[in-house]
């Protein structure tokens, strides 16, 4: 007779199996990421935990007026926005999707202290 534990959890816990799928979106973002900071770029540190978060952040920033491109590095949680846009507009847009965001330069200053 099967028990509830056997039916739902099996002989091993599901957490023991970790699958590593390649993430093509993240690799393309790394290839296209600007290597140097250009004048007018806005760099943000955003709380990103999954691919859905990356899509939400990218979507809301692209819809912001004056944005030409959005580069997201999920590993370092760095978002680079290029175009004629103010940092406050980017922070306000990210706030609409209930994500925490700070300017990358402010975050670096906090770490130095």
Secondary structure, DSSP 8 states (H G I E B T S, - for coil): ---HHHHHH-SS-GGG-------HHHHHHHHHS-SS--TT-EEEEE---SHHHHHHHHHHHHTSTTEEEEEEETTTTEEEEEES--HHHHHHHHHHTT--EEEHHHHHHHHH-
